[in-house]
Amino acid sequence: MFKLFSNSNIKQISQDEAKRRLDSQEKIVLVDVREDNEYAQGHIPGSINLPLSRLDQAQKILKDQDATIFVYCLSGGRSSRAGQYLLKMGYSDVTNIGGISTWPYEIERSGRRAAV
């Protein structure tokens, strides 16, 4: 497993700004760090599921360490920790967009795009 870090270095943006950027032509990797069963219950369209508990496998899935990565979870806590861990792994552009519990936009409730 990995050591959890404080959230002092992780970038955060509003969900409105995240949605604007996701809807633009900007290439963003959207990562849901909740567990598989939570992801299956509903997730932001276009996201991949890479649970915090398996984040040590990130380099198998997120091959470009310079990619723009947005992370989210249920309320923002796990995504903050995940963002810190990704930064420690060498990813350079990681942003916490908070939790799906306050996401005011579309949520996909069927289908599955699990990363691992």
C-alpha positions in Angstrom: 0.0 0.0 0.0 1.1 3.6 0.0 1.5 6.4 2.6 -1.3 9.0 2.6 -0.2 12.6 2.3 -1.7 15.8 3.3 -3.7 17.7 0.7 -1.5 20.8 0.7 -0.2 20.5 -2.8 -3.1 19.2 -4.8 -4.8 21.6 -7.1 -8.6 22.0 -6.7 -11.1 23.7 -9.0 -14.9 24.2 -8.8 -17.1 21.6 -10.4 -18.5 24.2 -12.7 -14.9 24.9 -14.0 -14.3 21.1 -14.2 -17.4 20.6 -16.3 -16.4 23.5 -18.6 -13.0 22.1 -19.1 -14.3 18.5 -19.6 -16.8 19.8 -22.3 -14.0 21.8 -24.1 -11.6 20.2 -26.6 -9.1 19.9 -23.8 -7.8 16.3 -23.3 -8.4 15.4 -19.7 -8.2 12.0 -18.1 -11.1 11.8 -15.6 -10.5 9.3 -12.8 -13.0 8.1 -10.2 -11.1 6.8 -7.2 -14.1 5.2 -5.4 -14.4 1.4 -5.1 -15.8 -0.7 -7.9 -19.3 -1.1 -6.4 -19.6 2.7 -5.8 -18.6 3.4 -9.4 -21.1 0.9 -10.7 -23.9 2.8 -8.9 -23.2 6.0 -10.8 -20.2 8.0 -12.2 -19.4 11.0 -14.3 -19.6 10.0 -18.0 -16.2 9.4 -19.5 -14.5 8.6 -16.3 -12.4 5.5 -15.6 -12.5 3.7 -12.3 -9.1 3.4 -10.5 -9.9 2.9 -6.8 -7.7 4.6 -4.2 -7.1 1.1 -2.7 -5.4 0.1 -6.0 -3.8 3.4 -7.0 -0.4 1.8 -6.8 -1.3 0.3 -10.2 -1.8 3.7 -11.7 1.2 3.5 -14.0 -0.3 0.6 -15.8 -3.4 2.6 -16.7 -2.3 6.3 -16.7 0.8 6.0 -18.9 1.3 9.7 -19.7 2.6 11.3 -16.5 2.2 14.7 -18.1 -1.5 14.2 -18.9 -4.1 16.5 -17.3 -5.8 14.3 -14.7 -9.0 15.2 -12.8 -9.7 13.0 -9.8 -13.0 12.7 -7.9 -14.6 10.4 -5.3 -17.8 10.6 -3.2 -17.1 13.8 -1.2 -13.5 14.9 -2.1 -11.4 13.3 0.7 -10.2 10.2 -1.1 -9.6 12.2 -4.3 -7.4 14.6 -2.4 -5.3 11.7 -1.1 -5.3 10.1 -4.5 -4.1 13.3 -6.1 -1.3 13.6 -3.6 -0.2 10.0 -4.3 -0.3 10.6 -8.1 1.9 13.7 -7.6 4.4 11.6 -5.5 4.4 9.0 -8.3 5.6 11.7 -10.8 2.3 12.8 -12.4 2.6 16.5 -13.1 -0.9 17.9 -13.6 -3.4 16.5 -11.1 -6.5 18.3 -10.0 -9.1 17.3 -7.4 -12.6 18.2 -8.6 -14.3 17.0 -5.4 -17.1 14.6 -4.9 -19.8 13.1 -7.1 -22.2 13.7 -4.2 -22.3 17.4 -5.2 -21.8 17.0 -9.0 -24.7 18.9 -10.5 -24.4 17.5 -14.0 -25.1 14.2 -15.7 -24.3 11.0 -13.9 -24.0 7.7 -15.8 -25.8 4.9 -14.1 -25.4 2.0 -16.5 -22.4 0.5 -18.2 -18.9 0.1 -16.8 -15.5 1.5 -17.7 -13.3 0.0 -15.0 -9.6 0.6 -15.4 -8.3 -2.3 -13.2 
